[in-house]
Amino acid sequence: MYACWRTPRPVPTAELTVHLTDALDDGAHEGWALVRIRTEHAGGGWAVDDSAVWSADVRLPALARQSRVVRAQPAAGSVNS
């Protein structure tokens, strides 16, 4: 969605669920993490994203799903809320 817009607009979170996996049982992971966020659906004023976090040692410590409200582009000169 963001790549299609020419100006920023508010996209507040309506719901966010994070699932932690047993990959965290060994404690904190060191080094880089890869985060993949994919918009599964966008339309009708809503967007739903699925996310996955992969550790540098190729373990999956967390998954998430987020529902967001996609607001109309603000009018010129208005303040975003």
Summary of the structure (lengths in Angstrom):
residues: 81
radius of gyration: 16.3
end to end distance: 19.6
largest distance: 51.2
contacts: 167
relative contact order: 0.33
helix: 10%
strand: 46%
